[in-house]
Amino acid sequence: MSAPVVARTRTELADLLAKRRESGERVAFVPTMGALHDGHASLMREARARVTEDGRTGPLVVSIFVNPMQFAPGEDLDRYPRTFDADLEICAREDVDLVFAPSVAEVYPGGDPMVTVDPGPLATVLEGRSRPTHFHGVLTVVGKLFGLVRPDVAVFGQKDYQQLALIRQMSSDLCLGVEVVGAPTIREADGLALSSRNQYLSAQDRVEALALSRALCAAQRADQHGPEAALAAARTELDSAKAVDLDYLQILAPDLSQLPADVPPGTEARILIAARVGSTRLIDNMPLHLGREGTP
Ligand code: PAF
């Protein structure tokens, strides 16, 4: 276990990566906002595996940057947890080669950029309904980070499912040449999806928050009976969770388009939930396999 090199500027980052790139190594990238946990560690492992070939591993870069552009006024930018020393320890444990931890001025040298990424219609549903400018900020910074790191592969968590779908779409639509990989959500033993925002939950809120994963699991258990049954099962779980203020609970196709009115047996889908527990907004999602063939 050795401490990763930390690059604070674009020039340091470029210099540190140049030699590795010249020798033909593929670059793996995990963009984060810090407050790292086991979920991030699993993204790092996945990223490293993607650039390991014939016993040779390309460089793994992790960025730590709390991006002001993806927070609306009144959101949690100022109280977002900043735990740089602990983050570096996790990066060291996961054999990260390079941590890119720029300042806001380094990422946005001229203040707000004049040219930004329009995330399109997929950013107006689900999270986009209550956070209308969020994905505009996410895609703009991820586009910039892709430009600075120039990775071959980048890994994001499926927990932020809509974010993953939008970044994948951006890489494809703008021909960025980055393979975007989604890694499964890591959960606590009791089902709570790991998230940097879990730190905001009081002990009581944390217990209440379990209703989200319980609802999604209930939907999975009922999914062979179709989407209505799956939604009803999830709602029953949520009905008994009085401290959970539901924002949305929806079943969509895996690419987040609407499902057809008549869902053929065996249709893959995703159930997505967002809710406020205390003062903390949580999101989660799980895959569904709707109306399995041969099941009444
Ligand atoms: O998921 C996150 O941590 C952030 O939205 C990301 C992708 C690092 C962009 O700031």
Boltz pocket constraint, residues with backbone or C-beta under 6 A from the ligand:
constraints:
  - pocket:
      binder: B
      contacts: [[A, 31], [A, 32], [A, 33], [A, 65], [A, 67], [A, 70], [A, 138], [A, 141], [A, 142], [A, 160], [A, 163]]
      max_distance: 6.0
